[in-house]
Amino acid sequence: MNRRTSYSRCLEYMYSLRRFGIILGLDTISTLLKRLGNPQDAFSCVHVAGSNGKGSIASALSTIFTLAGYRVGLYTSPHLVRFNERICVNGVPIIDKAVLRAHERVREAASGGREPTFFEYTTAMAFYHFARERVDWAIIETGMGGRMDATNVVRPALSIITNVSLEHQAYLGKTIPEIAREKAGIIKAKTPVVTGVRRPPALDVLTRIARENAAPLFRAGKDFRVRRQRDGAFTYFGIRETWTGMKTGLLGRHQVDNAGITLAACELLQTQGVTLPLPILRRGLEENRWPGRLEVVSRDPLVILDGAHNRAAVGKLAGFLRQHFPDKNVLLVLGILDDKPYPFMLRTLLPACRRVILTRAAIDRALPAHALKAHARKLCRDVEVIDNAGKALQHAVSTASPGQAICVAGSLYVVGDVKVALEKDPSLLERPA
């Protein structure tokens, strides 16, 4: 069996595992990691949870730590194109050979007892790989929630909770306080917490749980804040420091808020003896890239990919579109999964657009595009349906009016499908002669 076949079979096995397991507790992942020698104890880490922004912040921290000379692991989900994107060291995705090695070791350790879920399995793979690669630091993003998330076996130097909004309600709870409790589950005793949460009742929950754990809580808007400037830069008014002329390489006003959380985390880590000089912080923020989040993949025509898939993210995307395209000259390519609040997403996004092409991600959880059509036509007169995301983008490029921006959104899986299509055929972005 050649390596490529083995790699493909490895992925097939992992994808055959149960998709979710957050309510099942941490016993299985703890047992699995113990059999692996508890690799999560071999490195220092920052643990990041939240409804939105956690990937952007985790990526920024990874970039900053790498530039500062540390060996850094980054564990995120989901991937856009290849599984390997989930597990990176110093910004480089794990190679296929290392995926196979981690898979074989974890599968051996998982024999007997309850079969791990997909996320438990891949979390164990990531921790095993990071320990084997002797990383100094790992930036660990939760998969869903926090309290019973498979990543919540780490002992972080610092925890981050970006925000709390209604999401994954079948697993995390029906209300904001219930969801906040799940995310606050990553708070550890006497371990500092940075949060972007500002509004009660979520903030009330975080404050109570932090107090119960004697964990210092540092809040955006209270303990640190940012002030935007007209040139796109911002000033960070921190816990102890004030840094001017800061910039982020990511688009969107919300990314300045995410950058503020990143800087607060770095400021606190500096007090723990972590060497993160200001020039490195500046460069790290500016060089940070996070694919699929207001990612510009073409300037002519202008094509933007954004995986906005919940209420908060869709609201931010709509705000971006209204700010940059007040004439509504936007062609939206939209696909939504079946567990998302699609009526709200349509009501929020479509009024900012002139045309919409409804599409569908190539996974079983995707809503059929035709199921969205009746709702969409109440909000936009020009609605088409093309089930394949790559073909939907191709049609958008070939039919967009002069100067019209194309935005692909609604799901990271739709964005991933488009990126796969573009890798196979870059000419999809070329206008017809």
ZIFENVEN-V832608 format. One record per backbone hydrogen bond with DSSP energy under -1.0 kcal/mol. NH is the residue of the N-H (numbers start at 0). CO is the residue of the C=O. If there is no record, write none. Layout:
[[NH & CO] [NH & CO]]
This chain:
[[5 & 1] [6 & 2] [7 & 3] [8 & 4] [9 & 5] [10 & 6] [11 & 7] [12 & 8] [13 & 9] [14 & 10] [16 & 13] [23 & 20] [29 & 25] [30 & 26] [31 & 27] [32 & 28] [33 & 29] [34 & 30] [36 & 33] [37 & 32] [40 & 37] [41 & 38] [43 & 135] [45 & 137] [46 & 157] [47 & 139] [48 & 159] [50 & 162] [56 & 52] [57 & 53] [58 & 54] [59 & 55] [60 & 56] [61 & 57] [62 & 58] [63 & 59] [64 & 60] [65 & 61] [66 & 62] [67 & 63] [68 & 65] [69 & 64] [72 & 136] [73 & 87] [74 & 138] [75 & 85] [84 & 81] [85 & 82] [86 & 83] [87 & 73] [88 & 91] [89 & 71] [91 & 88] [93 & 83] [93 & 86] [98 & 94] [99 & 95] [100 & 96] [101 & 97] [102 & 98] [103 & 99] [104 & 100] [105 & 101] [106 & 102] [107 & 103] [108 & 104] [109 & 105] [117 & 17] [120 & 116] [121 & 117] [122 & 118] [123 & 119] [124 & 120] [125 & 121] [126 & 122] [127 & 123] [128 & 124] [129 & 125] [130 & 126] [131 & 127] [132 & 128] [133 & 130] [134 & 129] [135 & 70] [136 & 70] [137 & 43] [138 & 72] [139 & 45] [140 & 74] [141 & 47] [146 & 181] [151 & 148] [153 & 150] [156 & 44] [158 & 191] [159 & 46] [160 & 193] [161 & 48] [170 & 167] [171 & 167] [172 & 168] [178 & 174] [179 & 175] [180 & 176] [181 & 177] [182 & 178] [183 & 179] [185 & 182] [186 & 183] [189 & 212] [190 & 187] [192 & 215] [193 & 158] [194 & 217] [195 & 160] [202 & 198] [204 & 200] [205 & 201] [206 & 202] [207 & 203] [208 & 204] [209 & 205] [210 & 206] [211 & 207] [212 & 208] [213 & 210] [214 & 209] [217 & 192] [219 & 194] [220 & 223] [221 & 218] [222 & 218] [223 & 218] [224 & 236] [226 & 234] [228 & 232] [231 & 228] [233 & 245] [234 & 226] [235 & 242] [236 & 224] [237 & 240] [242 & 235] [245 & 233] [248 & 284] [254 & 251] [255 & 252] [257 & 253] [258 & 254] [259 & 255] [260 & 256] [261 & 257] [262 & 258] [263 & 259] [264 & 260] [265 & 261] [266 & 262] [267 & 263] [268 & 264] [269 & 265] [270 & 266] [272 & 269] [273 & 268] [280 & 276] [281 & 277] [282 & 278] [283 & 279] [284 & 280] [285 & 281] [286 & 282] [287 & 283] [292 & 289] [294 & 304] [296 & 302] [297 & 302] [302 & 297] [303 & 405] [304 & 294] [305 & 407] [306 & 291] [313 & 309] [314 & 310] [315 & 311] [316 & 312] [317 & 313] [318 & 314] [319 & 315] [320 & 316] [321 & 317] [322 & 318] [323 & 319] [324 & 320] [327 & 324] [329 & 327] [330 & 404] [331 & 354] [332 & 406] [333 & 356] [334 & 408] [337 & 364] [339 & 336] [341 & 339] [344 & 340] [345 & 341] [346 & 342] [347 & 343] [348 & 344] [349 & 345] [351 & 348] [352 & 349] [353 & 329] [354 & 329] [355 & 381] [356 & 331] [357 & 383] [358 & 333] [359 & 386] [362 & 360] [365 & 362] [366 & 335] [370 & 367] [371 & 368] [375 & 371] [376 & 372] [378 & 375] [379 & 375] [383 & 355] [385 & 357] [391 & 387] [392 & 388] [393 & 389] [394 & 390] [395 & 391] [396 & 392] [397 & 393] [398 & 394] [399 & 395] [403 & 400] [404 & 328] [405 & 301] [406 & 330] [407 & 303] [408 & 332] [414 & 410] [415 & 411] [416 & 412] [417 & 413] [418 & 414] [419 & 415] [420 & 416] [421 & 417] [422 & 418] [423 & 419] [424 & 420] [427 & 424] [428 & 425] [429 & 426]]
